[in-house]
Amino acid sequence: MIVEQGAAEANVKIRPARRDWIWIFGCGGFLFAYGALDRTIAAPGSTASGAIGCVFVAEALWIRTFGVDLTREAANIRGLRRRSIPWRQVQAVLRHQQLGAMRVSLILENGKRVTLKAPTTWWGLGEHEYEADFNRIGQWWLAHRGESWRPVRPEAPRPPVQG
């Protein structure tokens, strides 16, 4: 990864792509409308579809708040659990595949992996945006990890166990 000049000067917000939440919003709106229409005819089950529609709409709006904010000091992760990870604690920025989706992970000093909710790509959809965001996160890490950062050395191989 090559650090671009000026790539990490202003704070950056990375959020899920529209394709990640809009279909949930649409399905929820459809179910809500179906439930409202059923309610006017007094058909059984109308309350359930309307309630499920509301849950879908709420979930879609909630997914829009996921992501990561890149600042000079830390990566501020927005998800189920919000947290701030100082760049000096990050040892690597990696991509990995999880259930058909490409995700970005931050590997911490203690060896723990923090998987980001955004950026992501599902079965190749939105691959260009994902790559751009992945590279942007890597650029920020390289630019702000600090002088004290040292790569973690792998453990020396242990002698074979004789038994």
N, C-alpha and C positions, 0 to 999 in steps of 0.2 A: 504494500500500500504506500502510495506517495502522498506526502502532505502538500496540498495546494496552498498557494499564497492567498491569504485572506479568507480561507475556508472556514475559519473558526473565530470570527471577530464578533458576531452578534448572536444572541440567543436564538436557538432553533426549536421549533415545536414540530414533532412528528406525531401524526394521528392516523387512525385506521382509514383506509381508502373508502370512498363512498360505497364501492361494491361489497364491502364487508358488513355493512349495516343496512343498506337501503332495501334489500330484499326482505329482511326481517320486518322492517317498518311497513313495507307494502303488504306482506301477508297479514300482519296485525291489523292494518287498516281494513283489509278485505274481511277478516273474521269479525271485526267490530261492526262493520256495515251489515254483514250477513246476520249477526246477532240482533242488530237494531231492526232489520227488516223482518226477521222471524218474530220478534217481539210484537210487531204490529199485527201479525197474523195469529199470534198466541200459539205458536208451535212449540212442542216440547224441545228442550235442549238449547233454546235461544240464549238463556242466561250464561250457559257455559261457553258458547262460542264468543259472545261479547266479552266475557271476562278474560278468555284466552287471548283475544285480540288486544285488549288493554295491556296484558302482560308482554306481548310481543312488541307493541309500540314502546312501552317503557324500557324494555331491554335494548331495543335499537337505539333509543336516545342515550342510554347509559353507555353502550359500546362506543359512541362518539367521543366520550370523555377519556377513553384509554389512550395510551401513548407514552412518549418520553419527551421531556424538555431538556435540551442540552444547554448547560451554562458553563462558564469558565471554571467553576469550582466542582460541579457534580453533574451526574445524569439523574434527573428527577423523574422517577417512574410513576406513571399514573395508571392504576389498574384496580384490582380488588383491594390491594394493599398498597398505599402510596408510600414511597420511600425515596430517599435521596442517597445516592452512592457517590462518594467523592472519587474523582478520577484516579487519585493516587492508590486507591484500593483495587482498581480494575487491572487485571493481569493480561486480559485478552478480550477481543471482540470477535465472536465466531458466529457462523451461520450453521444451522442444522435443520434437518427435516423431522417433522413431528406430525403424524397422522395426515400425510398428504400436503402439509403446509410447510413452507420455508419460514423459519423464524430467526431472530437475532438473539444471541445470549451474551451476557457479560460474565466473564470468569473472574471471581474475586480472589484476593490474596489467600483466603482460607480454603480455596478450592471449590467453593460453592458456585453453582451456576444460577444466574438470574435471567430468566427468559422474558423478553419484552413482548407485550401484547401487540405492538406495532413497531416497525413495519412487518408485514407478512404477505405471502403470496400463496394462493390456493391453486394447486395443480397447474402452475404456470401463469395464472391470470394476474396481471399487474406486475410482471417480472421486472420491467424497466424501472418502475417507481420503487420497487423493493430494492433493487440493486443500488439506485441512487441514494436511498435512505440508509442502506447498510454501509455504503462508502462514506456517507456524511458522518455517521456515528463513529466509524473507524478514524476518520480525519480528526474529529473532536478529541477522541481518546489520545491519538498520537500528539496532538498539539497541546494538550492540557495534562498529560499524565505526570509531568514534573521531572525534575532532575534526579530525584531519589529513586525512581522506578528502576528495577532490575528484573530481568526475566527470571522466572522460577526455574531453578536447575532441577533436572530429573534426578531422582535418587540413584545412587550408585548401585549397579547390579549386585545382588546378594549371592554369596557362594551357594552352590547347589547343596541341598539337604541330603546327607548320606544316611541311609537307613537300613 
